[in-house]
Amino acid sequence: MDKERLFQRIEKEIDSVLTEEQSPKLARKKICEILSKLSGYDWVGFYVADKEKKLLRLDQFVGEPTEHVGIPFGKGICGQSAESESTFLVPDVSKESNYLACSLKVKSEIVIPIFKSGIFVAQLDIDSHQKSNFGTDDRKFLERICEKISILF
């Protein structure tokens, strides 16, 4: 199955979660599980923004446990994304000077901010054990998903 068709199938699964699941927390967990089915989406999780404290707090995730349960804005890829409120696509994390290693297995990462009523509220963080796993197609797909799931925050 080509990637675009796979993205369409995954998006339909997420749409079903958004219409059927009553608990936002459970819906976020299910969305992590759905996205982790994609090849190279080895760690999928949400960080919720505490804008007052300028801190990201780990929410639901699928993958290896991480010690990074609180990340200050500006620190690491997630913190930089939070500070700039923009998507970060990193093909090779070893080339990043401000990278927070969650696992030695992680080779590439994408972080997408989530906005509710125009305000940054959370982010979707996805790590891959493969270099250059994420491209423009992943970015567009995930940004579209993050627009839809903003209702969960």
N, C-alpha and C positions, 0 to 999 in steps of 0.2 A: 504494500500500500504506500502510495507517495505521501510525502510529509503534509501537504495541504489537506488531503483527504483525512489523514490521521488527526490533524488539528481540528477539522470540522467535527469529527466523531467525538473527540475529547471535549470540544466546546458544547456539544449537545448533552454530554454527560454532566457537565458543570451546570448547564441551564436547568437540568432536571433537579440537581441538588438545590439550586436557588429557589425553585418553585415548590419542592417537596419538604425540605428540611426546615423545621421550626426553630431549632437552636442555632444561632450564628456560630457559636464555638464548634459544634459538631459539623456544621456545613464547612467551616474552614478546614477542619481535619479531613473531611471527605475530599475536598478539593486538592489538598496536598497528596492524598492517596491516588487520586485520578491523575494528577500531573506527573507523579513519580513513575507512572507506567511508560512514559515517553523515554526513548533510548537516551541514555546519558543524563537524565534528570535524577541524579543519585541522591541528592538531599534537597528537599523542597520544604520551605517553611515561611511563616509570616512573622514579621516583627511589627509590633504596634508602637506608634510614636507617642512619647510623653513629651510634648513640646515645651511644657513648663520647665522640665528638668533637662531638656535636650538629650533625651535618652531613648533608645529603642529597646523594647522588652520582647523577648522571645515569646511567641504565642504557640500556635499549633505547628507541628512539623512531622515529616516522615524522613527517616534516615538515621544515621549514627547520632547518638547524643552529642551535644556540644557544650563546652564550658561557657560559650558566649551567649549568656542569657540576658545580658544588659550591655548594650553597645552605645557609647557616647556619640552624639552627632559629630561628624568629621573624622572619626576613627575607623579605619578599615574601609572596605568597599561599601558595606551597608551604611556606615556612618557618613561617608562622602555622598552617597546617594541621598540620604536623609537631609544633609546640609544643603545640597544643591537642588533637592526635589526633582531629580532627573534620573533617567534610566542609566545604569552603568552596565556595559557589556565588556567583560574582561576575558580575552582569549587565552591568556597565560598568566595565572596569578603569581607565578614566580618572578615576573618582571615588575610587579607592583611593590613600591617601597612601603606603602601604608597598608599592606594586606594583613588581616588577622586570620591566621591559619586555624580553621576548624578541624581539619584533618590533613595529614600528609598526602592523602589520596587525591585531594581536590586539585584540579589542574586549570579549570575555567569556571567562570561565575557570571550570572546575570542577576541584577537587582532592579526591580520595577517599583516605583512609588505608587501608592494608592491614594487617591484623592476623593473626599466626600464633600460635595458642595464647594468644590474648589480648594479645600483645605487638606494638606498632607496629613493622613491619619495612620498609615501603615505602609509596609512594603512586602513584596514577595521576593524571596531570596532563593535562588536555585544554584546548586553547585554540581559540577560534573567531574568525573574522574578522567575525563578526556580533554586534551587541549583543544581549543577552538570548537567546542561543541555547539555553541550558540551563534546564530547568524541573524541577519536582518529579518528572516521569516519568523524565527523564534521571538524576536523582539516585538514585531507587529502583533503576533498571536497573543503573547503574554500581556502586552499593553491593552489589547482589546478585552482580555479576560479580566484584568485588574479594574477596568472601567465597570464591568458588569458586577464584580463581587464587592465593590465599594459599599454596597448596602449592608454588608456583614460587619461593618465596623462602626 
